[in-house]
Amino acid sequence: MTSDKEAPEKPKKGTAAHSKNRDMGSALRSVYQKTVEETVPDDLLSLLGKLD
């Protein structure tokens, strides 16, 4: 026998967790990129130069 009512579609497991992981990864990449693009202060460059 078939039923006229269809079972509601269940959400896929892990979808919310996957989305949170993606958001966290994006935020970490953004922070890393901003850090890489920062200039090195002159005082630190001077100190590094004294090591040579």
URPETA-V922417 format. One record per pair of residues at least 12 apart in sequence whose ideal C-beta (glycine too) atoms are under 10 Angstrom apart, sorted by the first residue. I is the first residue (numbers start at 1). GAP is how many residues later the second one is. Records with the same first field share a line. If there is no record, write none. Layout:
# URPETA-V922417
I = GAP + GAP
This chain:
# URPETA-V922417
none
